[in-house]
Amino acid sequence: MIALVATIGLALAGYIATYLNSLRLSQRQERLARVNRQLSDFYGPLFALTEVNSRSFRAFKERHARPGGRSPFDHEIPPTEEELAEWRLWVTAVFLPNIRAMRDLVIGHADLLRETVMPPLLLDLCAHVSGYEITVARWERGDFGQHLSVVPFPSEEIAGYARQGFTHLKAEQSRLLGRRGGR
């Protein structure tokens, strides 16, 4: 009788251990799948776009800077017509497509955010894009009275946010895959 109870007890303990291990592995797989989606569909593209946009803007500033390395928009003397025409070209061909892609990531993949609420800097990004869209629409009508968005671009904040999110999730992905040192 004792042997039967011991056998049943061991079988039950084995079943419970197997169930708990399967549950833990299933939860780990689900977490890994979410982290992979966050990286591939949101934080990875956002990080790449912020880097490309920063490098493009740096190239624009280096090529079109006034003496002292200052932007034509941060100078006592207003931008010339040539500087404004070049700015319009860069905005329509480079910067606006980049920031639209960032906005589309935010709108289309908000479910992949690490936070439980929408970070204000992402809302500022979306508002900045809208501000440039109206500015560019005016340019298309021949109205060149405005050259900037009504909402400033949160450049450093968005770059830091994307970098931090990407780095954190890559470390989490490595941990979930059982890798050491983030390799």
NORVENZI-V203321 format. One line per field, one symbol per residue. phi: phi as a letter, one per 20 degrees, with the letter a starting at -180 (. if undefined). Layout:
# NORVENZI-V203321
phi=???
This chain:
# NORVENZI-V203321
phi=.ffffffffffffffffffffffffffffffffffffgffdcfffffffffffffffffffffdfegnmefgedcfeffffffffffgffffecffgffffffffffecffeffeecffgffffgffffgffffffffgfenedfcccffdffegfffffffffffffffffffffenedmmf
